[in-house]
Amino acid sequence: MILRVLLISLFLFFSLQSSAFSLEPVYSLQDCINIALKKNPEILASKATVNKSFFKIGEARSGYFPQIDLSLGYQRSYLENKIGEEYSKQYSAQMSLSQTLFDFGKTSKQVEIQQQFYKATEWQDRDTVLQTIYSVKESYYSMLKAKKQKETAQEVLKQAQRHLDLAKGFYEVGLKPKIEVTKAEVELSNAKLNLITAEKQLSQALLNLKVAMGAVDMPDFDIKDEDYAVRKLNENEAIQIAIERNPQLQAIKFNKQASISTKELVKKEYFPTFTGSASYGYLNEDFPLDKRWTVFFQMSLPLFSGWSTTYRLKQAESDIVYYSSKEDSLRQQITSQIKNLFVQLKEASQKIETLKIALKQAKENLDLAMGRYEVGIGSSIEVVDAIVLFEQTNTQYWQAIYDYNVTYAQIQKTVGWVE
């Protein structure tokens, strides 16, 4: 007897273990965001762009340092003239150094421009991160809505099946006409079709979430329910923070500053550049080679370049006007967008509170209608109406949850919050 109990216990244990290992993993919203930050190709490409911009600063700084070259050469030539043929050869080895001595701040201004472009690229990268996080959130809440719609469809199917079973029982004992059974069968068929549609929408929502995460090939998974909670936000404070932290706006500001610096750099092209160079080496037709060295100082002053400097100056001025206008336009768009989002957030919050009560009432109404029908005092129409009301209210409730969470995620993206 003890051995039999032990064997049964071991069988149940391994059965539960195998079934547990076969379950799909369950991810929270933060889990999905973390995966996206590591795997999404848009973020990886954005990071590479930031690195490239950083290396351009180093390239600009190279103007502070001397340029050193080493050359080794061998030349053999042939000359034919009236006297006859002549061959000559020459060996050379030389090291040269050149250094900009003074350029009226051109090099430093080039470094400054690249630093401003780098900061703009950093803000653009932040915008990519925020956009990716928003896409994950939107897809996550869309999947959550689809998941709840599937659960609703399953509950409706369960109630429709129960209705059909009751209708058949009443018909068999002569308490209900055949049409009651037929209506219940139609209702059950519609419930099955709705469940098929809900399953398809859930599969599509899961795929969209994987795409947002940048992990299309990862195995299927389930998601956790995100608790609904009203966020206390101040509209004016959100607008002020957005003006200071919105990545698109900040990127435009640094691009405008780079254009101002570019204008200053172009103006410096009217000034001369002082450079110095030196070389040391050996040269001769045969060994041993003769030693030689040279030192050279030069001032370069552009006198006429076909008005190219003037045109570059006008281009920089046009860029300044462009970015200034874009900055003003985007600031107005951000203010308007946040105001509209707060209106939508308030509307969704009010809907949720109302639908939460309506959903409870719809479930009670369904239970009452099914109970009345079960004891033979209710009608089939009453049951169908109760099931439809329950389904519609459930769908509206989770749509309101989706609207609230996605609207809040839009506010976070616009303001520049990374959460």
N, C-alpha and C positions, 0 to 999 in steps of 0.2 A: 504493500500500500504506500509506504514512504517512498519507495523507488518510483512508483507510478506518478506520484505528486511531483517528485523532483524532475522527472522527464518532461512532464507537462509544463512545469515552470520554466525549464530550459528552452523548450519549444516556443513558448510565448515570448520569452526574453529575446531570442534571436529573431523571431518574427517581427517584434516591435522595432528591433534595431535595424533590420533590413528595410522596413517600411520608412523608418526615420531617415535613413540614408538616401532613400529615393525621392524625398520631398524636395521641392524647388527651394532655393535660397530665398530669404525674405530681406529686402533692402529698405532702409528708411530713405527719406528725402536727402538727408545729409550724406548717406552712403553713395547715392547716385551722383550727387554734386562732386564728391571727392573723386569718383571714378572719371567723371567728365574732365575735371581739372588735370588729370594725369594722362588721359587717352584722347581727348578730343583733338583732331588734327588742326582745327582752326586755332586753338590755343597754342599748340606746338609751333605752328607756322608764325604766329604772332610773336612768340618768344624768340624765334630765330631772327625776326625783323628787328627786335630790340637789341639783340646781340650785334647784329650788323651795324646798327646805328651807333652803338657804343664803340665799335672798332674804328668807325670813321673819325671819332674824336682823336684816337691815337694817330690816325693817318694825318690829320690836320696838325697835330703837335710835332710831327716829324720835321716840319719846317724850322723848328728851333735848333735842330741838330745838324752837324756837318754831313755832307755826302762824300763817301769815300769809295773810290773805284780802283781796281787793280786790272791792268791789261798786260798780256804777254803776246808778242807777235813775231812772226817770221814772214819775210817777204822775199820773193824771188822774181826777178823781172828779166825781160829779154828785149834787146834793142837792135835793130838792123838798120845800118846807114851806108853811106858810100865807102866808108873806110872798111866796114866789115860787120861782123856780128859781135855783140857784147852781152854778156850775162852779168847780173849783179844780184846780190842777196843782202838782206839786212835783218838783224836780230834786235828785238826791243823788249824792255821790261820797264813798266812805269806804274807808280802809285800816285793818284791825284786826290786832292781834297778841295771841296768847295763849301763855303759857308756864307749864308746871308748875314750881313753885319747889321744893317738897319733898313727896315722897310716901312717905317711910319705906322706900325701896328697892324699891318696886313695879316701877318700870321696869327697874332692873338685874336684878331677879329674873326678869322676863319675858324679857330678853335671855339670861339664863343658861339658862332652860328651852329656848328655841329653839336654843341652841348644843348642848345635850344631845340634842335631837331630831335635829339635823343630824348629830351624830356617830353616832347610832343608824342614821340613813338611810345614812351612808357604809358602815357595816358591813353593812347590808342589801344595798347595791349590791355589796359585795365577795362576799356570799353568792350573788348572782345571777351574778356573773362565775365563781365557782367551780363553780356548778351547770352553767353553760353549758359550761365547759371539760370537766367530767366527762361531760356528754352527748356532746360531740364525741369524747372519748376512747373512750367506750363504743361509739359508732356506728362509729368508725374501726376499733377492734379487731373489731367484729362484721363489718364489711366485709372486713377482712383474713382472718378465719376463713372467710367465704363465698368469698372469692377462692381460698383454699387448697383448700376443698372442691370448687370447680370444677376446679382443676388436678388434684385427686385423681380426680374423675369423668372427666376427659379421659384420664388415665393408665389408669384402669380400662377405659375404652372402647377404648383402644389395645390393651391386653392381651386384651380380649375379642375384638376383631377378629382379632388374631394367633392366638388360640385357634381361632376359627372357620376361618380359612384353613388352619391345620394339620389340623383335623379333616376338612375337605373333601378335602385332599390325601391323607390316609390312607384316607378312604372310597373315593376314586376308584381307588386302587391295591389296594383290598380289605384293608387292614390294620386298619380300624376299622369298626364297624357304623354304620348310619344314625342310630341313637339318639345317637351321639356328636355328629353334626352338628346334630341337633335341639336337644340340650342347649346347645351352643355358640351356636346362633341365639337361644335363649331368653335366655341370658346376655347376648348382645349387645344384645337389645331392652331388657333391664332396665338395662344400662349407659347406653343412649341416654336412657331415661326419667330415670335419676338425673342425667344431665348437664343435661337440660331443667330439672329441679327446682333444680339447683345454679345454673344461669344465672338463674332467676327469683329465687332467694334473694339472689344477688349484686346484681341490679337493685334489689331492695327495700332491701338494705343501703345501696346508694349513695344512694337517695332519703332514707333515714333520716339518713344523714350530712349531706346537703344541708339537711334540716330543722333538724338540730342546729346547723349553721353559720348558719342564717338566710338561706340563698341557694338556695332551691328552684329558681329559674329559671336557675341557672348551667349551662353546658354540662357534659356528662359528663366524668369524669376518672378516672384510675387513681391508686392510692396506693402508696407505698413500703412495703417490708417493714420492720417495726420489729424490730431485734435483741432477742432475749430476754436479759435479764441479771438475775441475782438481786440484789435491793436489800438492803443491810444496814441494818436498822432496829431500833431499840430500843423495845420496847412501852411501858415506863414513861415514857421520854422523849417518845414520841409523845403519850401521854395528857396529860403536863404541858404540852406545847406547845399541844395542842388546847384545854385549859382557858384558856390565855392568848390564843389567836388564832382560835378558832372564831368565825366572824362572827355566827352566830345567837345564840350565848351573849353575845358582846360587845354586840350590839344590845339584848338583853334588859337587860343591866346599865345601859346608858345610858337606856333607857326607864324603868327603876326609879328611876334618879337624877333623871330629869325629873319623875317622880311625887312624889318627896320634895321637890323644889323647888316643884312646884305646890302641895303642902300648905303650905309656908312662905309662898307668895304669897297663898294664900287667907286665912291668918292675918293678913296685913298689911291686909286689907280692913277690919279692925276699927279701923284707925288713920285719922286724917284726911288729906286731901290739900290742899295749899296751892297755889293758882294765881294768876297775875296776868294781866291783860289791859289793852290800851290800844287806842284808836282815834283816828284823825285824819281829818277830812273836811270836806265842804262840803254845805250844805243850804239851800234857799230855794225860793220859788214862782217866782222869775224871776232872771235874771242881773243883777248879779253875785251869786254865792252867798255865804252867810254861813259863816264858818269856825267849826269846833267840834272839841274833842278831849275825850277821857275817859280816866281811869285807874281801874282797878278791881282790888281784891285780894279774894280769896275763900278761905274755908276750908270744905271739904265733909267732913262726918262722917256716915256712914250710921248711923242709929239703929235702924231696923227694916226688914228686907227680906223678911219672910215666911219667915224661917229658911233662905233660899236659900244664904247663906254657910255655914251649918252643914252643909247637905246636900252642898255642893261639897267641904267639908272631909272629910266621910265618904267621898265618892267617891275623893278623892285617897288616903285611907288604904286603901281597898279596892284601888286600883291598886298600891299599894306591896306589899300582901300577895300580890296576883296575880303580879306580876313576880318577887317573891322566891321564890314557889313554883315558877314556871316555870323560874327560874334553877337551883334545886336539882334539879328533874326533868330538865332538859336536861343538866346536868353528869353525872348518873348515866347517862343514855342515851348520852352521848358515850363515857364510860368503858366501858360494856358493849359498844357498837358497835365500838370500836377493838380490844378484846380478841377479839371474834368475828372481826373482819377479819384479825387476825394469825393466828388458827387457820386460816382459809380460805387465807391467803397461804402458810402453811407446807405445807398439804395440796397446793395447786396446784403449788408448787415441787417437792415430792417426786414428784408425778405426772409432771411434765415430765421429770425426770431418768430415771424408769423408762420412760416412753413413748418417750424419745429412743432408748434401747437397743432397746426392743421394735419401734420403727419400722424401725430398721436391720435387725433380724432378720427382720421381715415382708417387707422388700424382698428380702433374700437368699433367703428361703424361696420367694418368688414367682419369682425368677430360676431357682432350682433346679427348681421344679415345672415351669416352662415349658420349661426345658432338657431335663428328663427326658421331657416329653411330645413335644418336638421330635424326639428321637432314637427315640421309639417305646417307651420303657420305663415311662413314667408314665401315669396314668389321668386321665380328664377330671374326675373328682371331686376329685382332688388339685389340679388347676389351679384349679378353681372355689373350693375352700376357701382356696387361697393368695391368690387375688384378693380374696375377701371379707375375709380376715384383714388384708390390706394396706389395704383401704379403711377398715375399722373402726379399725385402729390409727392411721391418718393422721387420721381424724376425731377420735378421742380426744385425740391429741397437740395438734391446733390448738384443740380445746375447752379443754384445760388451759392453753395459752398465753393464750387469751382470758380464762379465769377469773383467772389470775395478774395480768395487766395491768389488768383492770377492778377487781379487788380492791385493787390498789395505788393506782389512781386514786380509789377510794372513800376510802382512808386519807388521801390528799392532800386531798381535799375536806373530810373531817371535821376534819383537823388545821388546815386553812386555808392550805395551801401552794399558791401560784400558780406553776406551772412549765410 
